[in-house]
Amino acid sequence: MSSVTTSAAPGQTAASDLLPAVPLLALDRQHAVLREEIRAAVDRVCESGRFVLGPDVTALEEELAAALDVPHAISCASGSDALLLALMALGVGSGDEVVLPSYTFFATASAVTRLGAVPIFADIDPETYLVDPEDVRRKVSRRCRAIIPVHLFGRTADMDALRPIAEAAGVPIVEDAAQSILSTWHGRCSGGLGDVGCFSFYPTKNLGGAGDGGFLTTTRDDLAKSLRLLRVHGMEPRYYHDLIGINSRLDSIQAAVLRVKLPHLDAWTTSRQHNAARYASLFAAYDFAGRVVVPTDESRGRHVWNQYVIRITDGQRDSLRKHLAACGVGTEIYYPVPLHLQVCFSHLGWRQGDLPQTERAAEETLALPIFPELRADEQHTVVARIAEFFGAARKPAATPATRAAASGPHFLRRMVGRANEVIS
Ligand SMILES: Cc1ncc(COP(=O)(O)O)c(C=O)c1O
């Protein structure tokens, strides 16, 4: 166990005790800037008397389609419903198989099981935490009806590798892009890389509403038509139902709030990227002896850093988390129990050891604050607290020559590039 030196002698204050608390997420900071605009937007909806779908929802859908450069954006009540609607539109049903990662939020798999289909879990790449295409290839059988890559933590899954697998199997790709709005892959936004994209407006997401919400994207006109029908009970015209859908409409108030926020999303995303780069250089200043692994950036597209997830390799992740909580630093574990080991899926027969990289990630990863309004001094605090926990020494200060080499406009980007190194 590492020595933790946070407390001062009686009557004295240690320098480290003066470090500020750092929340995992501070939506109040975002709201403080937008308060008046949001109030006006909510008032406008209340005065219109249109609370479900309506002009704000239509306008939001058009604005999202333009922002993501996709022909169709269709809103719904949540990211979970988006996944369900996508699979319904693709005709996934009883006995079908859908291949997806186990290292994801529950909704990715529950959408499959709610339709009577069977989730087939694939392992992840230990560096990116994204689904491992080779394991997907192994898991696709003749019963497979869809593949769901999850663009976890804001990083696009390896679509170069996944698309040929889907094409060879003749199955569609449903992108779970709940955490990756505005992430790109070779210049194209996630959500436009497969057959259907599924997004969430849950408040912790990069574009979060004032409650639940979600949307779907597709480049396929046939699917767009089905999705619009399925989200309103399959009803067209009113009270006539050719197919059975669900009630999954976006509220007008959510759409109005989201329309205030959407124009800021690109700048917020850039701030997240800067914060990730700053973490990379801050961590690199300490000698962690290989016990802390920071996340890598994506060279083939834009990583939008919904989460900044480090790996603790020496078995002390939970102790570190307790230490950070005691210092007022917010963290989260995404996800402590992989889906293949969840009790509700025990009937599927998966065992500990079936997906080794997924299980290791569940034991070793920890998400740090990365939200756009996070201040540089707060990031210093987070890294200093982690260094304190491990008793990590600062590396020798840079000489004028190395400082000169490291400065300049490419410095931050270069640090992100280097962040794939195990910090030692
Ligand atoms: C990867 C992933 N998929 C699906 C969802 C479900 O979205 P929602 O919470 O809007 O239902 C989430 C959100 O928590 C998510 O992170």
The ligand as an SDF file (V2000), in Angstrom:
LIG
                    3D

 16 16  0  0  0  0  0  0  0  0999 V2000
  -22.7200    3.6440  -24.5420 C   0  0  0  0  0  0  0  0  0  0  0  0
  -24.1180    4.0430  -24.1730 C   0  0  0  0  0  0  0  0  0  0  0  0
  -25.1580    3.4770  -24.8230 N   0  0  0  0  0  0  0  0  0  0  0  0
  -26.4130    3.8010  -24.5350 C   0  0  0  0  0  0  0  0  0  0  0  0
  -26.7180    4.7170  -23.5640 C   0  0  0  0  0  0  0  0  0  0  0  0
  -28.1380    4.9730  -23.2230 C   0  0  0  0  0  0  0  0  0  0  0  0
  -28.5140    6.3220  -23.3140 O   0  0  0  0  0  0  0  0  0  0  0  0
  -29.6720    6.9040  -22.3900 P   0  0  0  0  0  0  0  0  0  0  0  0
  -29.1510    7.0250  -21.0100 O   0  0  0  0  0  0  0  0  0  0  0  0
  -29.9900    8.2250  -23.0210 O   0  0  0  0  0  0  0  0  0  0  0  0
  -30.8140    5.9730  -22.4620 O   0  0  0  0  0  0  0  0  0  0  0  0
  -25.6780    5.3510  -22.8740 C   0  0  0  0  0  0  0  0  0  0  0  0
  -25.9550    6.3790  -21.8780 C   0  0  0  0  0  0  0  0  0  0  0  0
  -25.8630    6.2780  -20.7150 O   0  0  0  0  0  0  0  0  0  0  0  0
  -24.3480    4.9900  -23.1760 C   0  0  0  0  0  0  0  0  0  0  0  0
  -23.3180    5.5320  -22.5220 O   0  0  0  0  0  0  0  0  0  0  0  0
  1  2  1  0
  2  3  1  0
  2 15  2  0
  3  4  2  0
  4  5  1  0
  5  6  1  0
  5 12  2  0
  6  7  1  0
  7  8  1  0
  8  9  2  0
  8 10  1  0
  8 11  1  0
 12 13  1  0
 12 15  1  0
 13 14  2  0
 15 16  1  0
M  END
$$$$
